Amino acid sequence: MKKMSRNVLLQMEEEEDDDDGDIGDVPASRPFLTPHTHLPSSLVLENLGQTIISDLGSLESQQDFRTPEFEEFNGKSDSLFFNDGQRRIDFVLVYEDESRKETNKKGTNEKQRRKRQAYESNLICHGLQLEATRSVLDDKLVFVKVHAPWEVLCTYAEVMHIKLPLKPNDLKNRSSAFGTLNWFTKVLSVDESIIKPEQEFFTAPFEKNRMNDFYIVDRDSFFNPATRSRIVYFILSRVKYQVINNVSKFGINRLVNSGIYKAAFPLHDCKFRHQSEDPSCPNERYLLYREWAHPRSIYKKQPLDLIRKYYGEKIGIYFAWLGYYTQMLLLAAVVGVACFLYGYLNQDNCTWSKEVCHPDIGGKIIMCPQCDKHCPFWKLNITCESSKKLCIFDSFGTLVFAVFMGVWVTLFLEFWKRRQAELEYEWDTVELQQEEQARPEYEARCTHIVINEITQEEERIPFTAWGKCLRITLCASAVLFWILLIIASVIGIIVYRLSVFIVFSTQLKNLNGTDPIQKYLTPQTATSITASIISFIIIMILNTIYERVAIMITNFELPRTQTDYENSLTMKMFLFQFVNYYSSCFYIAFFKGKFVGYPGDPVYWLGKYRNEECDPGGCLLELTTQLTIIMGGKAIWNNIQEVLLPWIMNLIGRFHRVSGSEKITPRWEQDYHLQPMGKLGLFYEYLEMRLRPSSLHALISAQFEPITCHEVF
C-alpha cells in the first residue's frame, strides 16, 4: 500500500503548487501521527490499504488512477444506497467535470483533474468504495458517493475511540417528583407513538479484538448514519493527493477551498416535508420537522434524543441549552414585564418628575448653558417629557428587577450545570473531550521530536517551547491591538458626542419650550440617538473585519484538537465582541457625567471639548437607548443573515429547479442545492452562549449603578 500511494502522489511532483486554501501540508516522508492514541491514523490507513488492495494489483502495472465506478441514476429519488441497493451512502463529493467546463484554462483544468483523480484513487486504496453519477439537471456536475465497508468502520471506530453499545441498559429510570402533573407534562411532550424513545445501552470504546463483547445484532445498523459519516469525514480529511517539493497536500477541506470539489456533505434521510417512499427509511428528518421545527409544535418539549441521534452530540447539546435558556427566560420576562408596567402606571406619581414639569418649580429654575459659546441658558421644565419617560425605567420596580436578575443569573448557571451533567451521563459523553483526535492540520506540522516527561516516550510536536511562546505572544499582541482599536473608536464616538451636542443645542435654542419637537427631541436625545447609530455601524464593521483576523490568528496558533481550536477562537472572539458591543454602554453607565467639574470650572476633553453631562434625571434613559439600538440592530442583522437570506436563496434555487426541469432528482442532488452550513458550523451560536450570560451581568451592573445613586441622593 505504501508503494501504491507513493506512486499516485509522485506523478504530480513536478507541477506548480496552487493556492489550495487552508493549512494542509505535511512532509511526504513522514506519516500522520495521532498523539495519545495507541494506533496512529496514518498507520491504520496504510495497513488497511495493504489488506484491501492485495487482490486488486499494483499501480505500477496500471497506467491510470483507480477511478470510481460510473453508474446511471436508477430513478429512485429517495434512495440512500448505491445502485446495488446494498451499500449505504455515507458521504457525497461533488465536482464539475473539467472536460465540460466553459473555460479556456486547459492547463489549470488538467491539474485539478489529476489532483482529484489522485485523491479518489487514494480513497479507494484506503478502503473506501466510490460510485459516480452525473447530475440529472446539469450534466457538468458529477456526484461521487462514498461508502465505508464494515472493516473500515471497525478500524476507525477503534482509532477514534468511539463508544458503542455493549448491552442494553437494565437500570430502572427514577420516577418523576411531579407525578401528579403527568397529564400536563404529557401534553407538552412529544408523542411517543410517533417518536419512539431511544433504547439505552451500556457503552465502551470500540476494540476490534473484543468485537464479540459488543451488542451487534445487525452490522448494517450497528454504526448509525451520524457515526458512519463522522468516520468517513475523518478519513477524507487526512488522505493525501499531491506532493510538492517533498511536502504532501491532503484533506477534503483543502480541495473544496481550492475549487477542485464544489461540495462535500453527508445525506439527509428524506425530505423534511414528506416521508420517504423507501419503507426502510426511518424518516427522522421528517419527524424532526413535524414534531420539533414546525410552528405548531412550539409549545412541545424538544426531542433531544432524536436530535442527538440525527445531528450528533454537539448540535444536540446546543439545542438542549437553547431550550433551557428559553424556559428560564420566561420567568425573567414575566417579572420584567411586571416591573415595566409598575413603572409605566406610576410615572405620574413620580415626585421629581412632577417637580421638573411644574411651571412654578421646574419652569422657574434656570439651568447653566451646557456648552461655552453657542448654548443658551435653559429652563428645567423643557426636560419634562424625558423625565416622565425616565420614571418608567428609573423606578422602584427596576431596582427590584435588577435584584431579581442577579439571583436569576446565579440560579440559571447552577441549574444548567446540573442539566448538563444529566445529559453527559445519558448521552455517554463524559470522557468525549479526553478521547478527541488531533486535527489533521496539527498532525501535518508535527516535525519536532521530544520526550514526554510522564511516559518517557518519544512524541512529535509542531513546534518547540520557544516557538510556542512566540506564537502565543504574537497572538495575544494582535488581540490586544484590536481591543485598543475598539477603545479608540469609543473615544472617537465620545468626541463626536461632545462636538455634535453643540450643533444640536444651537439648532434647537430658538424653539419654544412648549414646541412638540423640543418636548421629545432635546439636544441630549438627538446626540444619544445619532451617536448610538454610528456606534452600531462601527461595531458591525469592526466585527466583520476582526472575525477574519481571529481565524487567521487561531490558524497560526495551531491548536491540537478541534475543541481546542474552537475554545481558542471563542476566547478571542469573546474578548473582542464583549468590548466591542458593551464598551460604549459601560461609558454611559459608569463614566458619563461623573467628571464634568462645576459651574465656572468645567472639565474639557483634549483642551477643547467640554465634557458632556447626563440628563437632569440621570443617564439611564440614554443607556436604554444605546442598548436598544445595539441589541435590536444586532438581532435584526442576525435574523437577516440566518433566516431571511437562506430562505430567499432556497426559494430562488427551488424556483430554478422547478422551472428548469420536471425530472426526478436523486437525494444527493436535492441536498446539494441546500444552503451550506459554513466552515465553523455552530461556532457562532456557541459564541452567543458565552456572550449572553456575560451581557446579563453587565446590564445588571449598569442598572444598579444609576438606580442606587438616585435612591440614595
Number of C-alpha atoms within 10 A of each C-alpha: 21 13 12 19 23 18 16 26 23 17 14 18 16 10 12 10 14 10 9 17 13 15 19 24 23 24 18 20 10 14 18 23 22 23 17 13 16 9 16 15 25 17 15 16 25 19 14 18 23 18 13 17 17 11 8 8 10 14 19 11 7 9 7 12 17 18 18 19 12 14 12 12 17 12 13 15 18 20 22 23 17 21 17 8 9 10 16 20 24 23 23 23 22 24 20 20 16 19 12 11 13 8 10 8 10 12 9 12 18 13 18 19 18 19 22 19 19 26 28 26 24 26 26 20 25 24 24 22 20 24 19 21 21 21 19 18 15 9 12 16 20 21 24 24 26 28 24 22 15 13 14 22 20 18 19 24 22 18 22 21 18 19 19 21 19 18 15 12 12 9 9 6 6 6 7 9 8 9 10 9 10 12 9 11 14 13 12 15 15 19 14 10 7 10 15 12 13 9 7 14 18 16 17 16 16 23 20 14 8 8 12 10 14 19 16 16 8 8 8 14 9 16 19 11 23 17 20 24 23 18 23 20 18 19 22 21 18 24 23 26 27 26 24 18 12 15 17 23 26 25 23 24 20 20 25 18 15 16 14 23 21 17 18 22 16 22 21 20 22 24 17 17 12 13 18 20 13 15 8 8 14 13 19 21 21 20 20 19 16 17 21 20 14 12 10 10 16 12 11 16 16 21 22 19 19 19 21 19 18 20 15 16 21 13 17 22 18 16 18 20 16 14 15 15 15 11 11 17 15 11 11 17 11 11 17 20 12 15 20 19 15 17 23 18 11 16 21 13 12 17 10 14 23 18 16 25 19 15 14 11 14 21 18 14 14 12 13 15 14 21 20 12 9 14 19 17 12 18 18 22 26 21 24 22 17 21 24 23 16 24 25 23 23 27 21 18 21 22 19 14 22 20 14 15 20 14 11 18 17 10 13 16 13 12 13 16 12 11 14 15 14 12 19 16 10 13 17 17 15 12 10 13 12 10 16 17 21 20 20 25 24 23 26 25 20 21 16 11 13 13 11 11 8 6 8 9 9 11 17 17 19 19 16 13 10 9 11 14 12 13 18 16 12 15 19 13 12 16 19 15 12 18 18 14 14 22 16 12 19 19 14 13 18 21 18 16 21 21 17 17 22 20 15 19 21 16 13 17 18 9 11 12 19 10 11 10 12 17 16 15 18 20 21 19 18 17 22 18 16 15 19 24 15 12 22 22 14 18 21 18 11 18 17 11 10 18 15 10 17 22 19 14 20 20 17 14 19 21 20 19 18 16 15 15 17 18 17 20 22 21 14 23 22 17 15 22 22 17 18 25 23 19 16 25 24 17 16 21 24 14 11 18 17 13 13 16 14 8 10 7 8 15 17 15 12 9 7 10 18 20 22 24 17 16 19 12 21 20 22 22 22 22 21 18 16 24 19 13 16 23 14 12 16 16 12 12 14 12 12 13 12 11 11 13 13 15 14 11 14 15 12 11 15 15 11 11 16 10 9 10 11 9 11 13 18 18 19 26 20 18 17 19 13 13 13 13 8 8 8 9 12 14 15 11 13 17 18 14 15 14 17 12 14 15 14 15 14 15 20 19 16 20 22 18 13 17 20 13 10 13 11 6 5
